[in-house]
Amino acid sequence: MFRRGYDIRMSVQQTVVSPLTQTKYQVRLDFGKPGLKRMTDADVIIWVDSLGQFETMSVQACAVEDATIIAADLTNRTAAAQWVLEHQVRLGRRVTIAVVAAGREGAFASHDALAAGAVIDALATAGIDFTSPEAAVVCAAFEGLQKAVGHLFTASVVGQEMIVAGEREKVVRAAQVDTRTDVKVLRLAS
């Protein structure tokens, strides 16, 4: 029995979730340290810094405390996807994954967007494919440009900066797909 003037809708608390968090998707995408901060409910964060521009300690400091964080790039994308799949099996439940491309401070970084797309492509191949539109876009970019990745890395803004600084070999190695099987765990949540 309802009291006069009581609105049943007021008894249900509604939580407003920002669309920026992409919470309805298992695989999400964001960029930079602000993106790390937005992914507040991700179980696993895959930090994609394909040319090693950021310190891992600052990545851990920006990310939500109870998330597992691993590092991935073009060279270990398949190994990273396999690690996430095995982690999901160990936990016995579906995990949410935030792929966060490092990018450049305040600017778009094509090399990290392509590497993030490669990681998302590997996750989809492993069967983890309920992706946000943002994740689907960078995945499609990688799929469409996969044969040109080497050139795109060396021609990118950061790639050119590194080549001028004498680090051409580092850029060339970073543009190779699936050349490593190791996965660096930056933080394993308990």
N, C-alpha and C positions, 0 to 999 in steps of 0.2 A: 504494500500500500504506500503510495507516494503522498508526501505532505504537499499541501497547496503551495504553488509557486516554486517548488523544487524542480530543478532542471536536471534530469538524469545524465545529460552530457557533461555536466560539471563534476560528476563523481569519478569520471575516468580521466586519469592524468595522461596527457599526451606529451610525448617527448618529441621535440622538433629536432630533426637531425639534418645537418647541412648536406646538401647534395655533393659538396666538395669531397666528402669522405667516401663516397661511392659505396656505402655500406650494403646495398642490396646485391653486390657482386662478390664472387669469391676472389677474383683476380682484379686488382685495381692498379692504377698508374698515377703517379704524381712526380713532381720535379723538385729537386733541391731540398735544402733544410726546412723551408716552410712546408714542403710536402711531407717530410718526415713527421712534423708536428701535427699535420692534419690526419694522418692515418692512425687514429687513436685506438681503434679496436682490432687492428690487424694482429693475427697470431704470428705471422712471419713477415718480416720486411726483407726484401731483396734489394740491397744497395748496389746500384749499377754506376760505377765510376770507371769507365772503360780506359781512361788515360791516367788514372791515379792522381787526380787533382786535389783530393780532400784527405784530411787526416781521419783515420777511423775512430779515434777518440771523440772527435766532435760529432761524428755520426751517432755514436752511442748516446751522447749527451742530449741530442735533439730528439731522439726517438722515444716513443712511449716505453715506460720502464718494463712492462711485462711482455714485451714482444721479443721473439727470437729474431736475430739479425744475421743474415749471411751476405757475403759479397759475391757478386757475379758479374760477368761481362761476356763478350763474344767468345772468348777462349774457353770458358767453362760453363756455358749456358746449359748444355744437356746434363752435365754433372749436377749443376745447381737444381735443375728441375727434378732430377732423380732424388736428390737429397730431400727436397720438399715433399715429394711423394712418400718417401720412406718415413719422414718425420710425421706426416699425416697418419700413416699406418701405425706408427709407434703410439701416437696419442689416441688412436681408435676413434677419431672423429674428423669431420671435414674441417680444414683450417682455412682461414682467410689470409690472403697474400697481398701485400702492397709492394709493387715493384716501383722503386723510387730512383729515377735517373738523376745523377748528381747535377748535371748541367753546369753552366757558368753562372757566377754571381750576377743575377739580374738579366741574364740573356739566355736565349735558346742555344742548345748545344746539339748539333746533328749527330755527332758521334755517340753521345749517351742515349739519345732517342733511338737510334738504330740498335744499339746494344740492348736497351730495355725491350725493344720489339723482338729481338732475337731470344731473349730470356722468356718472354711471354709465348713466343712460338714454341719453344721447347716445353714449356708447361702444358700447352695445348696438346702437343704430341704425346706427352705423358698422361693425358686424360684429364688434366685440370684446366678446364676451358670455359667456365662461366665468367666471362670477362666483361669489364665495363667498356663502354664505347671508347673511352680514352685509351684503354689498353688495346682494344681491337685495332685502333687506328695506327699505333706505333708497330703493332705486330704486322699489319698489312704493309706498312712502309718497309719493314725489314724484308718481308717475303718478296716484295716487288723489286727491291734494290739489292738483294743478297749478292748478286754477281758483281756489283760495283762497290761493295763495302770497303775493300782495300783502298781504292781511289778516293772514296768519300772521306775516309779517315785521314788520309794524308792531305787532302784538299780542304778539310774543315778548318775553321778559325784556330781552334786549339791545336790541331795537328800541325798547321803551318807555324804557329808560335813555337811548338816543340821542335820542329825541324830546324828553324832558325837558331834555336838554342843548342843544336847539336844532338837532338834525341830522335833522329829519324828511325833508327832501328826499334826503339821502344814503340813508336807509333805503328810501324809495320807489323810487329809482333802482336800488338793489341787488336789489330784488324783481322786476325786469323780466327776462324770459327772452329770451335771444339778441339783445340789442340791440348787442352789440359783436362784432367779428371779430378783434380782436387777442388774442395770447396772450403773457403775460409769462413768459419763461424765466428762472427764478431761478438755475439752474445747469445747464450742459450738460456731461454726463460725456464724457470722451474715450474 
